[in-house]
Amino acid sequence: MRPPLLPSGLRALCSHWHDGPEAVEAGVGPDAGAYLLAVWLPETVPLPPALCQPERDHIAGGWLVYAGSARGPGGLRARLRRHMRRDKGCRWHVDWLTTAPGARVWAAAVPAGDECALACAVRGLPGATTPVPGFGSSDCRTCPSHLIRLPEDVALAARDGPGGSPL
């Protein structure tokens, strides 16, 4: 199945999205800041073991958005380049999504941005929900999760609307 186009609600939040390591290398600087990863999963994938519970050991396919930060050496460029690679170990929760079979990933960098503010903005999109409490936010005291699910109708509207290709 061909992956859908980036939902318009995400394009409205961040104007520059990158859809591969080469695009990140060319378009993202080494600044510290925050970022969004838009992940389209064609099917259900297992959750990281630390987040599994008896009633929840997987996450359904569809559109997921992760908010993160990059404050270390290499900043946003280094972190996003890593997230866009498929050949990596699963160090962070989001790695379980970005390495899933058939996953399609887009990244948007926000130099000097705040990951909690980005997560809040994505949660404000129509129909957005928190699929896994605590996902990617184990060090955060304010957010229920840094992973947000977008409803399928958002993705369908983006496919049918103008300008749907990732930037």
C-alpha positions in Angstrom: 0.0 0.0 0.0 1.3 3.5 -0.9 1.7 5.7 2.1 -0.6 8.7 2.3 0.5 12.3 2.0 1.3 14.5 5.0 -1.9 15.7 6.7 -2.7 19.4 6.1 -3.1 20.1 9.9 0.6 19.2 10.3 1.7 21.3 7.4 -0.1 24.2 9.1 1.8 23.7 12.3 5.3 23.6 10.7 6.0 24.8 7.2 9.1 22.8 6.4 8.9 19.0 6.6 11.6 16.6 5.5 11.0 13.1 4.3 14.5 11.4 4.4 18.0 11.6 5.9 19.2 13.5 2.8 16.5 16.1 3.2 17.3 16.5 6.9 21.0 16.9 6.1 20.3 19.6 3.5 17.5 21.5 5.4 18.1 21.3 9.1 20.9 23.0 11.1 22.8 21.9 14.2 20.8 24.2 16.5 19.2 23.0 19.7 15.4 22.8 19.7 12.4 20.7 19.3 10.9 18.7 16.5 7.9 16.8 15.3 8.0 13.4 13.6 4.9 12.4 11.6 4.8 8.6 11.3 2.4 6.7 9.1 2.2 3.0 10.0 0.5 0.7 7.5 -0.3 -1.9 10.2 -0.2 -2.6 14.0 3.2 -2.7 15.6 4.4 -3.8 19.0 5.0 -1.3 21.7 8.3 -0.8 23.5 8.5 -3.3 26.3 8.6 -0.6 28.9 5.2 0.7 27.8 3.4 -2.7 27.5 0.6 -3.5 29.8 -1.6 -6.6 29.9 -4.4 -4.7 28.0 -2.1 -2.9 25.6 1.0 -4.4 23.9 0.7 -2.9 20.5 -0.3 0.3 18.7 -2.6 0.3 15.7 -1.4 1.6 12.3 -2.4 5.0 11.0 -1.1 8.5 11.6 1.0 9.2 14.7 2.9 12.4 15.6 5.8 12.4 18.1 7.2 15.6 19.7 10.8 15.5 20.9 13.8 17.7 21.6 17.4 17.8 20.6 19.7 19.7 23.0 22.9 17.6 22.7 25.9 17.5 20.3 24.8 18.1 16.7 21.4 19.4 17.8 18.4 19.0 15.6 20.3 17.8 12.5 22.0 14.9 14.3 18.8 13.8 16.1 16.6 14.0 13.1 19.1 12.2 10.9 19.1 9.4 13.4 15.3 9.2 13.6 15.1 9.0 9.8 17.5 6.0 9.6 15.9 2.6 9.6 19.1 0.7 10.6 19.4 1.6 14.2 18.8 0.1 17.6 15.6 1.0 19.5 17.0 3.5 22.1 14.0 5.8 22.4 10.3 4.9 22.5 9.8 6.5 19.0 12.4 4.2 17.5 9.9 1.3 17.7 7.7 3.3 15.3 10.3 4.6 12.9 11.8 1.2 12.4 8.5 -0.6 11.9 8.0 -2.4 8.6 6.5 0.0 6.0 6.7 3.0 8.3 6.9 6.4 6.5 8.4 9.3 8.5 8.4 13.0 8.0 10.4 15.4 10.3 10.0 19.1 11.1 12.6 21.0 13.1 11.8 24.0 15.4 15.1 25.7 16.5 14.8 26.9 20.1 11.4 25.3 20.2 9.8 23.4 23.1 8.6 19.8 22.7 5.7 20.2 25.2 4.4 23.2 23.3 4.6 21.2 20.0 2.8 18.2 21.6 0.1 20.6 22.9 -0.4 22.1 19.5 -0.7 18.7 17.8 -3.2 17.6 20.6 -5.2 20.6 19.6 -5.9 19.3 16.1 -9.4 18.1 15.5 -9.9 14.5 16.6 -6.3 14.1 18.0 -6.0 11.6 20.9 -3.3 10.2 23.2 -2.9 6.5 22.1 -0.2 5.5 24.7 0.1 7.5 28.0 3.7 8.2 28.9 5.1 7.5 25.4 8.2 9.6 24.9 7.4 11.7 27.9 8.9 9.8 30.8 10.9 13.0 31.8 7.9 15.3 31.4 5.6 16.4 34.2 3.0 18.2 32.2 2.2 16.2 29.1 0.1 13.0 29.1 2.3 11.8 26.2 4.5 13.1 23.5 2.8 10.8 21.0 -0.5 11.8 19.4 -2.8 9.9 17.1 -4.5 11.8 14.3 -7.8 10.3 13.0 -8.0 8.7 9.6 -10.3 11.3 8.3 -7.5 13.9 8.7 -5.3 11.7 6.6 -8.0 11.2 3.9 -8.7 14.9 3.7 -5.0 15.6 3.2 -4.8 13.0 0.4 -7.7 14.6 -1.4 -6.7 18.2 -0.7 -4.2 20.5 -2.5 -0.5 20.5 -1.8 -0.3 17.1 -0.1 3.3 16.2 -0.8 5.8 16.4 2.0 8.1 19.4 1.8 
